[in-house]
Amino acid sequence: MRLCEKNLSGLAASVRRPVYDRSKVAASIVHLGLGAFHRAHQALMTEAVLASGDLAWGIVGAGMQSSGMRDALKPQDGLYSVTEFGADFERTSVIGSIVDVLGGAEEAEKIRLLARMSDAGTRIVSLTVTEKGYYLDMATGKLLIESPAIAADLASPAAPRTVLGLIVYALRNRKAAGLPPFTVLSCDNLPNNGKLARAAVLAFAREVDADLAAWIEADVRFPCTMVDRITPATTDADRAHVDERLGLEDAWPVVTEQFAQWVIEDDFSMGRPDWTLGGAVFSDEIDRWESMKLRCLNGSHSTLAYLGQLTGRETVADAMSLPLITGILDALWRENRDVLQAPKGVDPADYVEQLKRRFRNPALKHRTAQIASDGSQKLPPRLLAPLRERIARGWPSPAIATAIAAWMHFAVKTAHTPNAALSDPIAAEILAQAGKSAEAAAIVDDLLAIRKIFGEDLPRDAAFRAELLGKFRELAQNPAVATSPRIVA
């Protein structure tokens, strides 16, 4: 039997399930980007709010590009399962906080979504759309006005396809109707994500209507958040395991780790749920929380992923069993801590030890190939930001240089592997630069020349370039690291 409202009684007794009347839940949150992370994180914490008896915060989830999630969850009345794994822990819960599902590329779905966001009952619009969904040049902060998707939304406001079009046109509708604006809540793993969302929305709004842009600038709230939970892509083996635990079929279950963290700036225009019931923290130190997470967790995750791909380690846990990788990560964490300002009451050393335990979790099959995607977007906040701070203090950064060198080897190996694809917004430029030369020094210079990643300053820093070249050659000469055989060190 399929998981759905009428079949909840058929769940295995060990499975947690909604304890409230879902028919009485008000849909006041619209979430754009309905993927596994949102369902393992924000939707799960919202479930705790509903379970407490506050039924004002149901979620309408919307997929932006594909109808796959809608088609999976609609027959299940929005219900789905989350299975959390620890080294000696496993818990499966059915989540009911998503009360409606929209999405897909069809015009009719976009019209319905715009109407839902324009409705007076919508109080928060939240996002998990990755860097690409903001349509900003991350180097300049300018709107990618030449993007076909942005151009289409500016020309056809009735059924916008981008997050920016949907938000701006929904706010325009609300302004015209005399309704207060909803809060825009970015939950993407990006530094200053609320400020980034604000900049993108305002840039699009200025192309539409100057008065509307001024109203948004004055009245719309864009709180920053820090999010953290490792959520691998769901596999067929996961589905089979979860279905056995449920005693029912779940078309798109979520598997995730036991740990979860959400830190939120408390700045909402139409109220907000008490997400502390699900473990969230409201804080005025978002910058420090996200800096610690981006550098210590995400920076090490990216480093581990590139080294894992070069050493044949398929998962994070596999990579953590290789002393070569753990030694580099230990050095990377030390370099990051030198320039880290931790939130009050947080010991960075304890935070790193917690990360090691999470990374070694054998139950979580988090693939290094998945983490290695979108390097051009991830390197600047995760590795280059602390690098620049260390350079400003005159300090060497051999571990960060090793991490960047690993990304370069990963790009070069991909460029020289037949039929291999690089998952990155600027993949064509990266592969072109990575494939221009076989000589180590030229490769490093060619990849450093990608200004969208490294800016103008780093390619000109002779000490950093020498350090990076040395680490690039060191990896090329290490027999445990499978770099491209074409490289002449």
N, C-alpha and C positions, 0 to 999 in steps of 0.2 A: 504494500500500500504506500501511496505517496504522502509525504508530510504535508499536512494542511490542517485547518481549524477543526474540521469534523473528525479527523483521525488522531487528535492529540491523546485521546484515551488509550490509543494503541501503542504509545511510547513505552519503552522499557522503563521500569520503575526507578532506575538509577539516574535517569536523565532529568535535569532541571527544566522547567517550562514556565510560561507566563502564569502568574497567580492573580491577575487582574482581568477585568472585563474589557477585552479589546474593542468591543463595539462602542464603548464610551470614551475612547481615546480621541482627543482633538489633534488634527494634523496641523502643527504650527511650525514645523521645521521642514524646509526643502533642502535635500542634500544633492549636490551635483557631483557626479563621479562615483557612482555606486559600485565600488569594487570590494575586494576582500578586506583591504585595510580598514575602510570605514565600518564594515560590518563586524570586524574584530575589535574595534576601538570605540569610536564615538557612539555607534548604535548600541553597543554592548553596555556602555556607561549610561546611556539614556534608558536602557532597560531597567537599571537599578532605580532610576527616578520614577518610572511608571510603577514598578513593584512597590514603591513606598506609598502609593496612593495618589500621587500627583499625575493626573492623566491629561495634562494640558500640553504634552510635548511629544506627540507622535511625529514620525518622520515619513515624508514622501521622498522616496529615493529615485534618482534619475540617472540612467546611463547616458553619456553624452554622444557616443559614437555608435555603439552596438546595441542591439535589442536582446543580446544573449541573456543578460541578468534579468531583464523584464520577463522574458519568456520562461526563465527558470523559476522565478519567484512568484509570478502572478498565479499560477495554478496552486501554489502553496499558501495563498492568502498573505504573502509577504513573509511568512515564517521561514526560518533557516536555522541551521545549527552551528555552534561554535565549539570546537574541541580544543582545549588548552592542554599543552604538554609541558611537563617538567621532567627532570632526570628520573624521578620516582613518583610522578604525579600525572593524572589524566582525569579531565572532567569535561563532560559534554552537556551543553545547555541549548535549549531551543529559545530563540529570541523573537519577540513579538513587536519590537518598537517600530519596525517599518510597516506602516499601515496601508501604503499604496506604492506602486512601482510604475514609473513612466520611463521613457527613454527610447533611444534609437535615432536613426537619421531621418525617419519619416517626417514629413512636414506636419502631419496631423498631431504627432506626438510633441513636436516643438510648440505648436499652438497651445496644446493642453498644458504643457509645462509653463509656458509664459503666463497663461491664465491663472495657474495655481500660485505662481510667485507674485502675481499682481493682486491676489485676493487679500482682503483685510485680515484673514486668519493667519497668514504667514508672518511669522515674527523673526525668524532667523533663516538665512540662506547660507548653508555651509558648503565647503568645497574640498574635494581631494582630486585634483585634476593634473597634478605634476607641473613642472616648470613650463611645459609646452602650452598648457591651457591658458596662460596669462598673456601670451602673444606680445611679450616685451623683449627687446634686445637687452639681455642681461648686462652687457657691457656699457650701454648708453642709457638704459632705462626708458627708451623711446618705444612707442607702440609700433608694432610691425604692420604698418598701414598697407604695405604692398601684399600682405598675406591674402590669398584668395578667399579664405574663410572670413577674415575681417572685412574685406571689400564687399563680400556677398551680404553680410549682416548690415552693413551701412546702407546698402541698396535695397534690402528687403527686411524691414523691421517687423513684419507680421509674424514671421516664423524664424527667429534667430537660431543659429546653430552653435555659436560659441558661448562660453560662459559669460564673456563680457557683454555680448549682445543681449543675452537673456537678462542679466542683472540690470543693465542700463535701461532697457525698454520696459522692464517690470517696474523699476523705480519711476520712470516717466509716467507710466499708467497710474501709479499710486499718487504721485504728485498732482496729476490732473484730477484725480478723484478726491483729493483732500485727505488722503490716508497718510499716516506716519510711515517713514521708511523702515524696512527690516534691517537687521544687523547682518553684515557680510562677515562670515566667520571662516577664514582660511584654516584648514587643517593639513595643509601640505607641509612636507618635510623641507622647508626652506627658511633661511634666515629672514627675520623681519617679515614673516608671511602676510601679516595684516597690512603692513605698509606697502608691500608689493601689490597686494590685491587692490588697495586704495589707489595706488599710482596707475595701475592698469585700467581700472574702472573709470577713473577721472579722464585718462587719456582718450578712452573710447567716447566718453560722454561729451568731451569738448568737440569731437568730430560730429556729434549729433545736434547739440543745443547748448550754447554757452550758459544760459540761465539754468538749465537742468544741471549742468556741471557744477555751477556755483551752489545750488541747493544740495547736491550730493556732498560737496566738499564741506559744507557747513553742518549738515544734519545726519549723514550716514556714519555709523560706527563700524570700524574695521579692527576689532581686537586681534592682537598677535597671540599665537599659541605655539607650544612646543609639544610634539607628538612622538611617541616611542612605543612601538610594539613590532616585533619581527613576525611577519605574516607571509610565509611562502606561498607560491602558487599552488592551488589544489590539484592533486594528481588523481589518477584513476584508483591507485592503491588507497589514497586517503578516502575517496568516496566509498570504496568497498568496506573499509574499516569503520567509517562513521555509520553507514547504513546498518552494519551489524550491531553497533552499540545502540542505535536508535530503535531498531526493530521496524523502521520505516525507511522509505527511499527519500533522500534529500538530493535534489538535482544539482545544488551548488553549495556544499558545505564549506565552512571555513576551518582551517587548522592554524593554530598559532601557539606562541609560547605562553608560559604562565605569567610572565612579567608584562605589565602595561603601565604607561605613564602619560599623563596629559596635564600640561600646565597652561593656564588660560589667563589672559589679561581681562580683568572684570570691567568691561566697557560695552554695555548692551543697551540699545535704545528702547526695546519693547519687552524687557524682562529676559530671563534665561532660566533653564533648569538648574537644580542644585546637583550638578554633576559630581560634587564631592561624595555623594552617595555611592557612586561607582568607582571612586578612587582618584578623581581629578583634584588638582590643586589650583586655586586662584592666587595669582602672585603679581607683584609689581616688578619682578626681576626677570621678566621673560628673556631679555637679552642674554643674561648670564646662563639661564637654563638651556637656551637653544645653542649658545656657543659651546658649552660643555658637551652637549649631546652631539652636535654636528662634528666637532673635532675629535672627541674621544670615542664615540660609538661609530658615527658614519664614516669618519676619516679612516679608522682602523678597518671598518667593514669593507670599504672600497679597496684598501691596500691588500687585505686578505683575499678579496675576490680576484684581483689581478694576479697576485702571486699564486693563488689556488688554480687559476686557469693555466698558468705557466708550469705548474708542477703536477697537473693531472688530478687535482683534488676537486671532486664534484660538489661537495657540500662544505658548509662552514665548519661543521664538527670534524670532517675529514681534514680540513686545512689546519685546524687547531691541534692536530696530532703530529704536525711536522715542526721540529725544532727550528728549522730555518725561518719559518713564518712567525712562530711565536716569539723568536728572538727579535725580529724586526718590529713586531707589534709592541713589545715591551719598550724598545728604544723610542718608538713613535709616541707612545703614551707619555714617556718622560719628557720628550721635547714639547708636547702639547701642554703638559702641566706647568712648564716653565713660564708660559705666557697666558695662563688661564686664570680668569676671575670667577671662582665658583659661587653659586648662590649661598646665601647665609645658611649655616647649619649643615652644609654638604661637604664631606671630605672627598676630594677627587680620587685619593688612593682607594677608598672604599668603593667608589663608583666604578673604578677600573676593575677591581676584583669581581664586582658583580657582573661586569661585561664579560669577563673571562668565563664565568660560570654559564652565562647565557650562550656564548658562542660555542661552548663545549657540549651543549644539550644534545645528546644523541638522538632524541626523539624528533627533533625538528630538522627536517631535510631541506634546509634553505640552500638553494643552489648558487654556487659562485657565479655561474653564467648570468643569472637573473640580477645579481647585485652589480655585476660589471657593466651593465648597460648605462647609457647616458653620461659617460665620463665627462664630456665637455661642460655639462651642467653641474656635476657633482664636485669636480676638482676644485673650483675656485672657493666655495665656502668651507669645504672639508679639509683641504690640504694647503691651498695657496694662501688663505687668510692667516693661519698661524705662521706659515713660512715668512710672509712679509713682516710680521711682527718680530720674528727672530732676526731677520736681516736688518731691521731698523735698530736693533740692539747690538748688532755686530756679532751675532752668534752663528756658528755653523749649524746645519740641519741635515745631517747625514741620513737619518731615518725618513724624513719627509722626502729628501731627494731620492731615496730608494723606492718609495711609494710611487713617485712620479715616473721614475725610470721603469717601474713595473707596468704602469699604464702605457708607456711608450712601447715597450716590448709587446704588450698585448695588441696594440694597434698595428705594429709592424708584422707580427705573426698573422693577424687577420688579413692584412693587405696581401700577404704572400701565400695564403691558403686558398686553393681553388674552391669556389662556391661558398666561401665563408662570408657571413654578413656581420656588420658592426651595427649594433642598435644604439643610435645616437642621432640627435637632431641635425648635426653637421657631419654625418658619417662620410659623405663624399669628400669633403675637404680634408678630414683627418686621414682617410685612406690614401688620398692623392699625395699628401705630404709624407705619410709613412712609407710609401712605395717609391719615392723619388731616388733614393740612394741606398747603397748597401754598406756604406762606411759609417761607423758609429758616430763620429763627430758631426757628420752631415745630417744624419737622421735626427740627432738631438736638436740641431739648429733648425731643421725643417719643421719639426713639431713645435718647438718653442715659438716659431714665427706665426702660429695661429693666435692672433691677437684676441679673438673671442674668448680664449681660455686664459692666456698668459699675460694679456695686456701689453703695454709698451715697456714697462719697467723690468720685468724679469728677464727677457731676452738680452737686455743690456747689462745685466749684473754679472760681471766676469767671474766673481767668486762663486756665485750660485751655479753658473753654467759649468764651471770646472768640477764642482761637487756633483752635479747631476751627471755629467759625462763619465766621471769616475764610477758612479754607481751603475750607470747603464752598462759600462764595460764589465763591471764586476758580475752583474747578473748574466751577461752574455757568456762569461767564462765559467759559470757555475754549472757543473754537470747535472745537478738536480733540477735545473730550470730549463725547460724546453722552449728556447727562443727560436726565432727564424734562423735556419742554417745559412741564410744568405748574408748575415751580418758579418762584416769584417771589423773586429774590435780594434 
